Amino acid sequence: MPAPPDIFGLAFRDFLDGNKKEELLVKIDLFDAENLPVAYFFRSYNEMPEWEQLVLDQCHGRVLDAGAGAGSHTLYLQNKGLDVVAIDISAGAVDCMKERGVKKALLQDIFHLENKKFDTILFLMNGAGIAQKLESLHYMLEKAASLLANGGSIYIESTDLLYMYQEEDGSAMINLAGDYYGEVIYRLQYKHWKGEPFFWLFVDYENLKYIAELAGLNCDVFYRGEANNYIARLTHQKDTI
């Protein structure tokens, strides 16, 4: 069987070739399909939302950008003089980052990254979803903790999808015997190319904090948005002893 298309790689390649107005079709099982401009992944610092700017302003030392995409966060930090390693599982995205000038772009997932330490680790753009399922989040955070230098910080973004299930009286209709309500299935399409469906995780803050503490990390809210999105800052528990 042929390999599934690298949707991000195809879209990013087109953008670099001058097709600036193309869009991705994003299908999620809980939502209506949406069009996402490919240009969104090529934003400058001034075009980024406030919460991303705030996190980037906090970055220091050696930085890991997990799920770096087109590398816009990495490039901003690199231009500030920071040592940044950008990783992504899309070969086309990695090629795009290298073409844009990212010095250290690796075709790599965080689960298999070894023998490195970082002062700042980024999981932006709902990066908690890299875990895919709630049961895998502990493993991802344990891995991130093993890569985090003493005194370092992990910034992880997610959104609480509970609002999708809320009734008018404020109660929520959730099947407690079913899958966690923040586990969704994505499918991406670019032009005629259709990607394989994949799991993505949106985790509520209380679950994130509990799982982070099990992984030996303190967890505090760094930013809370108006659309149920938030960024948490995680640090080694031993750093506060």
N, C-alpha and C positions, 0 to 999 in steps of 0.2 A: 504494500500500500504506500502511496506517496505521503511524504511528511506533511503535516498540517501547515497551512500558510502562516508565516510570521507577520501577523497583522500590523503590529507596531512598526516592525522593520520596513514593510512595504509603504506604510503611510509616511514615515519619517523620510524615507528615500525620496518619495515624491515631493515632499516639502522642500528638501534640500535642492531638488532639481528645479524649483521655482513654482511648483503648484501649491500656492499659499492658501487657497480657499477651500481645499478639500475637507471632508468631514468623515469621522468614524460613526458607524451606527452601533450604539451600545444597547444591548438587550439584557435586562435583568429580570429574573422570574417574578419579583415582587412589584416591578414598576412598569410603566409604559416605556417603549423604546424611545431613546433620545439620540439626537445628533450631537456629536462632540467635535468641535473644530480641531483639526490637527495642530493648528497654531497655538492651541492652549498649552501644548507641551514645550513650546519654544518661547515662553514668556520671559521678558526681562524682569529684573528685581522690581521695578516700579509698576509692572503689570500684575505682580503676584498679589494674592490676598494678604490682608494684614497679618494673619496668623503665621503664614510662611515667612514673611519678612521678620517677624519677631523672633522666630526660631533661628533663622539665618544670622541674625544679629548676635545670637548667643553662642554660635559655633566657635570652637577654639581648638588649637592643637591639631592632631591628626584626625581626619573626619572620614567616616564611612557613610556613603549615600546608598542605601539599600533600595533596589527597585528604581534606579536613577532615570530610566526612560530616555529622553532626549538629552539629559544632562544639564538642564538649565540651572538647577540649584548648585550642582557641582561647579559649573563654569563661574558662577558668581563668587563662590567661596575661593575657588582657585585664583581668580583675578584679585582677590583680597590678600593673596599670599599664603593661603592655607594649603596644607598637604592633604589632598582629597583622593580617596579611592571610590570610584563609582562602579557598582555592580548591577547587572541585569541579566535576565534569562533569555532575552530577545537578542539574537545575534545581530539583527539589523539595527537594533537600538544601540548596541555597543559600537558597531561600525559608524553610526551617526555621531555618537559622542566623540569618537576619535577624529572624525572629519571636522567636527566643530572645535576641536582643540583641547579636549579633555586628555590630560596626560596619562592618567591611570584609569582606564576603562576595562573592566573584566567581564567576560561571559561566565557568570558565576551566580549561584544562589547563596544566601547567607548560611544555609545549613551545612555547607561543605567548605566554608572559609576557615582556614587553619593558621595557627602560628602568627597571628597579628593582634595588635592592640590599638584601640582608638580612643581618643579623648571625647569625641562626639560621634554618636551614631544616629542617623536620620531614617525614620520611616514616615515620610510625608505623603501627601495625596492619598489619605486613607490607607497608609502603609501597614496598618495592623492586618489588613487583608492578606498579606503575604503568607500568613499562617494557614489560610484557607478555611480551617475548621476550628471551633473553640477548643476541641481536645488537643489540637496541635499548637495552640498558643503558648502553652507552658514550655514546650520544647524550643520554640523560637526565642522566647525570652531568656531561657537558660543559655542558649547559644549566644545571644546578644550580650548577656552578662559576662560570658567567658571572653568576649572580645573587647570588653570595656575596661579601659585603664583606670587605675585608682584616681578618684576625684573627677571622673568623667560623667557624662550625661547621655541618656538615650531620649530622643524626642519621638513620640509615636502618635500618629493621628488616626482617629476613627470617628464614627458617628453612631449614636444610639438610635436604632430603628424602631424602638418601642412605639413611637408616635404613629407608625403605620398601622398599628393594631388598636389604637385608642378609640373608645366610644365617646359620644358627646358628653357623657357625665364624667369623663376622665379615667374610667376603668379601661383595662386592656384585655382583649380576648386572645389569649395565647394558649396553644396546646402544650401543656407542660410535659406530656408524654412523647412529644415529637422532637424534631431537631431544634436546636437553639435558634431563636427567632432572627438572629443577626447573620445566619449563614445563608448566602444567596448563591445563585448560579448565574454567571456572566456568559455572554456570547458576543463577540465582536465581529463586525463586518466592515470591510473597506472596499469600496467599489464592488466588484463581483466576487471578491475573496471572502470566504466565511471561515472564521476561526472555530476551533474546537471549544465546546463549553468547558468552563472551569469554575471551581468553587472560589468564593471570596468571603472574607469575614468582616462584619461590622460588629464591634464589641462594645457593650455598655461599660461605663467607667468603673462601676462597682466590680464587675467580673475581671476587668483588666487589672485593677488594683489588687484583688485577691490573688490572681494568678502570678502577678509580678512579685508579690511578697513571698509566694512559694518558691520563686526562682531566685530569692535572695536580693530582691531589689525594692527600694522604697519607691513609692508612686505618689505623685502630686499633680493636681491639675495646673498646667502651665497656661492654658487658654481655653475658654469655653465660648463657643459661638452661638448665634441665634438660630441656627438650623440644626440643632442637636449634635453638631460636630464639636470636637474638642481635641486638644493636644495634651498629652500627659508627659511629664518629665520623670524619668526613672534614673535612680542612682544606686550604687552599691550600698547595701545596709551597713557594711563594715565602715563606710566612709563617715557615718554619723556616730559610731561607737566612741 
